[in-house]
Amino acid sequence: MQLLVVAALVAVAVAAPQFGNQYGNQFDRRDRVNYRPIAILRDDRQDFGDGNFNYQFETENGINVNARGTPGSKGQSNIEGYYRFPLDDGTFAEVRYIADEFGFRAESPLIPTPHPLPAHAIEQIRFAEEQRRRGITY
């Protein structure tokens, strides 16, 4: 009987809501007190039943999402859209994307890009491509 009571208490403790931030720390009381729900100003959705759809929603704090979907050539849904959200400094981030048979491609100034290749690496790539054209393989 005691084992059953202990097991029940453990189950309740594990099932309790976990309030934490990105660092795994508990939110302090001020975070919970200052939280307020954000109103949704627009929520438009259309599904045409043939694989075509679109949706858009906007919140009072500037979050904006817009997407349009069409049937893809290989049975997938192709989706093109954007999402926009406020940053801590008061500016807004925007990400535009396309998801189709060629994968997911996003564009935004916030997405890191690789450094340009050094000249010697570009020359090595050019040399390897020339060897492939001549039929040289290793």
Backbone bond lengths (Angstrom), bond angles and torsions (degrees), N, CA, C in turn:
res aa  C-N    CA-C-N  psi(-1)  N-CA   C-N-CA  omega(-1)  CA-C   N-CA-C  phi
1 M - - - 1.441 - - 1.532 110.78 -
2 Q 1.355 115.45 -42.99 1.460 119.22 179.23 1.528 110.29 -62.97
3 L 1.322 117.32 -37.33 1.465 120.89 178.86 1.525 110.57 -63.87
4 L 1.315 117.08 -38.22 1.457 121.89 178.28 1.527 110.65 -64.89
5 V 1.318 118.40 -41.49 1.465 122.36 179.04 1.523 110.01 -66.02
6 V 1.330 117.65 -43.89 1.467 121.53 179.48 1.524 109.67 -63.62
7 A 1.326 117.45 -42.85 1.464 120.76 179.19 1.518 111.03 -62.49
8 A 1.326 117.65 -39.88 1.468 121.48 178.73 1.521 110.50 -65.16
9 L 1.339 117.74 -41.85 1.465 120.80 178.68 1.525 111.29 -64.77
10 V 1.315 117.05 -39.84 1.468 120.76 177.77 1.525 109.61 -63.79
11 A 1.330 117.45 -42.66 1.468 121.16 179.61 1.522 110.97 -61.90
12 V 1.327 117.67 -40.92 1.464 121.30 178.91 1.520 110.10 -65.52
13 A 1.316 117.63 -42.33 1.468 121.06 -179.50 1.524 110.84 -64.87
14 V 1.303 117.74 -40.63 1.465 121.10 -179.43 1.524 110.38 -69.11
15 A 1.327 117.61 -35.49 1.462 121.65 -177.42 1.521 113.17 -81.17
16 A 1.322 119.04 -6.37 1.465 121.93 -178.97 1.523 109.75 -63.64
17 P 1.335 118.30 147.04 1.471 120.53 178.63 1.523 110.79 -57.78
18 Q 1.316 115.48 139.69 1.459 121.40 179.88 1.520 108.09 -105.24
19 F 1.326 116.96 109.81 1.447 120.89 178.02 1.519 107.56 -99.96
20 G 1.315 116.01 116.22 1.453 119.27 -179.75 1.509 109.99 -153.86
21 N 1.316 115.99 165.56 1.455 119.53 177.19 1.522 109.07 -108.62
22 Q 1.319 116.51 -170.09 1.456 120.78 -175.09 1.529 112.94 -64.70
23 Y 1.307 117.83 -16.09 1.455 120.84 -179.64 1.523 111.95 -97.59
24 G 1.338 117.20 1.64 1.453 120.97 -179.29 1.516 113.32 84.55
25 N 1.342 117.42 1.51 1.465 120.39 178.90 1.519 110.13 -83.09
26 Q 1.300 115.20 157.22 1.458 119.75 175.35 1.522 108.82 -74.54
27 F 1.338 116.28 143.09 1.448 119.36 172.79 1.516 107.83 -65.86
28 D 1.306 116.44 143.81 1.457 116.05 173.83 1.529 108.72 -84.93
29 R 1.290 116.46 169.89 1.453 122.25 -173.45 1.528 111.85 -58.83
30 R 1.336 117.90 -34.40 1.466 120.95 -179.09 1.518 111.43 -61.50
31 D 1.344 118.22 -36.84 1.460 120.79 178.96 1.516 111.02 -61.63
32 R 1.310 117.36 -42.48 1.469 120.42 -179.15 1.523 111.23 -71.71
33 V 1.328 117.71 -34.68 1.454 121.19 -178.63 1.527 110.34 -70.65
34 N 1.330 118.19 -38.16 1.461 121.97 -176.92 1.522 113.36 -82.94
35 Y 1.298 118.43 -8.75 1.454 120.67 -179.37 1.522 109.78 -70.77
36 R 1.314 115.65 136.56 1.459 119.92 172.88 1.527 108.14 -141.31
37 P 1.298 117.15 145.69 1.465 120.17 178.36 1.532 111.16 -62.78
38 I 1.317 116.21 149.04 1.464 122.56 178.40 1.530 107.40 -102.78
39 A 1.330 116.35 127.34 1.462 120.52 -178.65 1.526 111.01 -72.73
40 I 1.315 115.59 141.60 1.460 121.58 174.06 1.522 106.95 -92.31
41 L 1.339 115.61 119.67 1.457 121.11 -176.73 1.527 112.12 -87.03
42 R 1.331 115.84 -31.54 1.462 120.15 -178.78 1.515 108.61 -145.96
43 D 1.309 115.97 139.19 1.460 121.95 175.41 1.527 107.19 -148.65
44 D 1.325 115.86 88.95 1.464 122.13 -178.75 1.525 108.91 -108.32
45 R 1.332 115.47 129.62 1.468 120.62 179.10 1.514 108.92 -139.27
46 Q 1.321 114.92 136.29 1.454 120.17 176.08 1.518 108.73 -136.76
47 D 1.327 115.97 130.94 1.460 122.57 173.60 1.517 106.33 -124.91
48 F 1.313 116.67 115.95 1.456 120.94 -174.35 1.530 112.76 -86.03
49 G 1.333 117.35 -1.96 1.445 121.16 174.99 1.516 115.35 81.36
50 D 1.311 118.12 -3.75 1.465 121.10 -178.80 1.531 111.87 -117.51
51 G 1.327 116.24 18.67 1.457 120.68 -177.87 1.514 112.96 97.85
52 N 1.325 117.28 -11.43 1.459 121.54 177.06 1.520 108.78 -93.24
53 F 1.320 116.32 136.29 1.461 120.90 178.31 1.513 109.17 -156.98
54 N 1.311 115.81 165.46 1.462 121.12 169.75 1.516 108.71 -154.25
55 Y 1.303 114.72 156.21 1.461 120.02 175.60 1.512 109.51 -151.86
56 Q 1.314 114.04 153.86 1.458 120.97 177.34 1.516 107.74 -152.00
57 F 1.321 115.91 135.42 1.458 118.73 169.75 1.509 109.81 -142.35
58 E 1.321 113.20 155.31 1.453 120.68 -176.84 1.520 108.41 -143.23
59 T 1.333 116.01 140.09 1.457 120.74 179.01 1.527 110.10 -113.20
60 E 1.324 115.67 166.17 1.456 120.20 -176.69 1.528 113.08 -67.07
61 N 1.325 118.06 -21.09 1.470 119.28 179.89 1.527 112.14 -92.62
62 G 1.326 118.24 8.91 1.461 120.77 173.13 1.510 115.64 101.05
63 I 1.324 118.83 -1.74 1.464 119.52 175.77 1.526 106.99 -67.17
64 N 1.320 115.87 132.38 1.452 121.21 -178.39 1.524 107.80 -141.14
65 V 1.328 117.31 130.31 1.454 123.24 -179.79 1.516 107.84 -130.65
66 N 1.329 116.41 134.95 1.450 121.23 -179.69 1.524 107.70 -144.18
67 A 1.328 117.34 131.15 1.467 120.38 179.13 1.522 109.75 -148.45
68 R 1.329 113.89 149.22 1.458 121.76 176.58 1.517 107.08 -132.36
69 G 1.325 116.15 130.87 1.452 121.00 -178.91 1.511 112.06 -118.32
70 T 1.330 115.12 144.68 1.461 122.28 176.93 1.524 108.20 -137.50
71 P 1.332 117.62 156.78 1.464 119.39 176.97 1.528 110.04 -66.34
72 G 1.330 116.14 140.21 1.455 120.87 179.85 1.515 112.28 -94.27
73 S 1.313 115.62 167.26 1.460 121.60 -176.44 1.527 113.35 -71.18
74 K 1.325 117.55 -18.02 1.467 120.96 -178.29 1.530 111.52 -116.31
75 G 1.330 116.94 24.01 1.454 121.16 177.63 1.517 114.72 90.14
76 Q 1.302 118.43 -4.67 1.459 121.67 -179.36 1.516 110.12 -87.93
77 S 1.308 116.29 169.66 1.465 121.60 171.20 1.520 107.91 -93.54
78 N 1.312 116.69 128.96 1.459 121.43 172.66 1.517 106.82 -93.10
79 I 1.313 116.50 130.03 1.463 120.60 -177.98 1.525 108.66 -128.04
80 E 1.311 115.03 133.52 1.457 121.30 175.61 1.515 107.14 -128.87
81 G 1.329 117.26 134.10 1.448 118.94 -179.11 1.507 113.53 -176.09
82 Y 1.318 114.26 -163.73 1.463 120.26 177.92 1.518 109.00 -153.41
83 Y 1.318 114.81 161.33 1.457 120.80 168.87 1.518 108.12 -138.79
84 R 1.306 114.74 147.96 1.460 122.55 -174.76 1.518 107.51 -136.27
85 F 1.339 117.34 137.41 1.460 120.79 -179.37 1.522 110.02 -149.84
86 P 1.349 116.54 153.55 1.458 120.04 -178.29 1.531 111.53 -76.96
87 L 1.315 114.90 144.68 1.465 121.71 174.90 1.521 109.04 -100.39
88 D 1.311 115.89 165.88 1.471 121.00 -177.74 1.529 112.98 -60.48
89 D 1.351 117.50 -28.13 1.462 120.00 -178.02 1.531 112.85 -84.65
90 G 1.340 118.12 3.88 1.460 121.58 177.76 1.518 114.12 94.87
91 T 1.330 117.62 -11.22 1.459 120.34 176.53 1.528 108.87 -84.74
92 F 1.322 115.61 176.25 1.453 120.20 -179.56 1.519 110.68 -119.35
93 A 1.308 115.62 142.07 1.454 122.04 173.80 1.519 107.39 -99.68
94 E 1.322 116.35 141.53 1.459 120.35 176.23 1.518 108.60 -133.22
95 V 1.313 115.49 134.84 1.456 122.31 177.51 1.522 107.30 -124.43
96 R 1.318 116.89 123.19 1.466 122.91 174.20 1.526 107.10 -103.21
97 Y 1.322 116.27 141.74 1.462 118.55 -175.67 1.522 112.16 -146.01
98 I 1.316 113.83 158.95 1.463 123.95 172.22 1.518 106.14 -134.59
99 A 1.320 116.27 132.50 1.465 121.99 174.31 1.527 106.38 -125.71
100 D 1.328 116.87 117.47 1.458 120.78 -178.21 1.519 109.65 -151.09
101 E 1.335 117.42 -161.67 1.456 120.40 -177.76 1.526 112.99 -64.04
102 F 1.317 117.81 -12.57 1.466 121.80 178.17 1.525 112.39 -97.10
103 G 1.340 117.46 3.89 1.457 121.39 177.38 1.513 112.17 107.30
104 F 1.320 115.29 -165.13 1.463 123.12 -178.97 1.519 108.18 -104.20
105 R 1.343 116.15 126.32 1.462 121.10 178.94 1.523 108.46 -128.54
106 A 1.299 115.59 122.24 1.464 120.97 -179.64 1.521 109.47 -116.21
107 E 1.319 115.47 146.50 1.464 121.39 177.36 1.525 109.12 -129.68
108 S 1.314 115.33 130.08 1.454 121.68 176.59 1.524 108.45 -169.24
109 P 1.317 117.39 145.85 1.461 118.88 175.18 1.531 112.19 -63.98
110 L 1.333 117.55 -16.68 1.461 120.86 -179.20 1.527 113.34 -83.22
111 I 1.321 117.46 -14.87 1.466 120.48 -179.02 1.522 108.43 -80.52
112 P 1.324 117.33 124.54 1.468 119.43 -179.60 1.523 111.53 -63.39
113 T 1.295 116.32 145.66 1.461 121.69 177.52 1.531 108.31 -119.76
114 P 1.326 116.78 151.92 1.467 118.79 -179.85 1.528 110.75 -70.08
115 H 1.320 114.90 154.89 1.462 120.36 175.22 1.523 108.87 -67.53
116 P 1.339 118.11 152.35 1.464 120.01 176.58 1.528 110.45 -63.41
117 L 1.325 114.98 147.31 1.463 119.24 178.47 1.524 110.16 -69.78
118 P 1.334 117.53 144.52 1.463 119.50 175.53 1.533 110.06 -70.15
119 A 1.313 115.80 158.87 1.467 121.78 -175.57 1.527 112.36 -56.55
120 H 1.352 118.11 -39.50 1.466 118.91 -177.85 1.529 111.47 -66.93
121 A 1.339 117.80 -31.91 1.463 120.64 178.22 1.525 110.31 -70.41
122 I 1.325 116.78 -40.23 1.465 120.44 177.23 1.524 110.09 -62.84
123 E 1.316 116.88 -40.11 1.471 120.77 178.14 1.523 110.79 -64.63
124 Q 1.332 118.00 -40.21 1.472 120.33 178.11 1.531 111.19 -63.56
125 I 1.297 116.99 -40.28 1.466 120.57 178.84 1.530 109.90 -64.87
126 R 1.327 117.09 -44.93 1.456 121.13 178.34 1.524 110.81 -59.64
127 F 1.338 116.78 -43.83 1.464 122.11 -179.89 1.534 110.58 -63.12
128 A 1.330 118.02 -43.44 1.472 122.00 179.39 1.529 110.92 -64.71
129 E 1.333 116.98 -39.91 1.468 119.90 178.07 1.522 110.84 -64.99
130 E 1.313 117.31 -38.86 1.472 121.43 177.21 1.529 110.64 -63.85
131 Q 1.336 116.63 -41.26 1.470 119.76 178.11 1.535 110.48 -64.10
132 R 1.311 117.98 -40.95 1.475 121.20 177.96 1.521 110.81 -61.18
133 R 1.342 116.78 -41.89 1.472 120.39 179.85 1.529 110.65 -61.99
134 R 1.335 116.60 -33.69 1.471 120.66 -179.96 1.516 112.45 -84.81
135 G 1.355 117.02 -1.04 1.457 120.49 177.45 1.525 114.52 88.22
136 I 1.314 117.45 9.03 1.460 120.78 179.69 1.532 108.42 -83.24
137 T 1.331 116.28 122.71 1.464 120.16 176.76 1.511 109.05 -130.97
138 Y 1.295 117.19 158.77 1.456 122.54 178.87 1.489 109.75 -121.16
